[in-house]
């Protein structure tokens, strides 16, 4: 089960997938937004309101949010401090049985 945070207007983003939350006012942030729009990776969840933060995920998706960076950071902190519930632990993905482990891969992979 993924932990989700509210990124504005009932839109949820997986907490573990978030790499960064940045302010949209700098030139690099504007370039990032334009590049994401051109490549089809931009998700606008502002509901027509002013963009106040840009959320970047590990999958290289870019979300525009109307929630302030500081507010999102507070939500991250609250969610990170919340203890895992038993339902969260039971629903967590299990590693495959009999599959290759990371240690096995490291032992058999030659270093060039």
N, C-alpha and C positions, 0 to 999 in steps of 0.2 A: 504494500500500500504506500503510495507516495504522499508526502506531506505537501499540502497546497497552501498558498497564501493568496489573499485577495489583492489583486493588482488594480482594482477599480471597477465599479459598476458590476460587481458579481463575477467578473472574469478572474479565473484562478490560474496560477502558474506553479509548476512543481518546484518546490524549494530546492531540491537537490540538483536541479538542472540549471539553476541560475549561476552565472559566472560573474556578472557585474551589473550594477545599477549606476547609471551615470546621468549627469545633468545634460539636457539637450542644447545648452546655450553655446558651447564651444564649437569652433570650426571643425575639429576632428569628429565630434559627435554628429554634426550635420552631414559630413561626408559619409560617415558610417550609415546614417539613416538613408541617404540617397543611394548608396551602393546596395543596401539591403532591399530597397524598393525596386531598383533596376533588376536585381537577381531573383525577385520573388520570395525573399526571406523576411519581409516586413509584415508585422501584424499590428494593426492600429486598433487599440482597445480604449481609445479616448472618448468614444461616443460623441465625437464632434467638438470636444472641449480642447483647451490648450494643452499641449504636450509639456509635462513637467518632469518626466523622467524617461529614460530609455533603459529597458531591461535586455540584457544579452544572455543567451543561454548557451549551454555546452554544445547543442546541436547547431549553433551558429544562426539561430533565429533571433530576430530583433523585434521587441515589443515596445510600442509607444504607449505610455500610460499617463493619465492625467493626475496621478497621485505623486506628491512630492517625494524626492529621494529620501529625505529624513523620515517620512512616515513609513515608507516601505522598509527602511532599515530597522525601524522600531518593530514592525510586524515580523521581520526575520528573527530578530532577537527574541521576541516573545515565543515564537514557534520553536526556536532552537532550545529554549529553556524548558519547554513543555515536555514532561516525561512521556516516553512511549507507552501507549496503552496496550493491553494484552491483544486486542484486535489488530493493532498495527504490527505486532511481532508475528502473529499467526499468519497474516496476509503477506508478509515479506517474501520476495522470491527466494526459492531454495536453489542451491547449486545443483547442477545435473549429477546424477549418480553414475559412477563409472566413467565420467568424462575426463578430459585432460585438465589437470590442475596447472596453475601458473608455475608452480615449482617444477613440474614435469617438463613443461615447455622450456623453461630456462635451462634445465639440465641437458636437453637434447638439441638445443639451438646452438650451432657453432658461431663463434665470435670471429668476425672477419677483421 
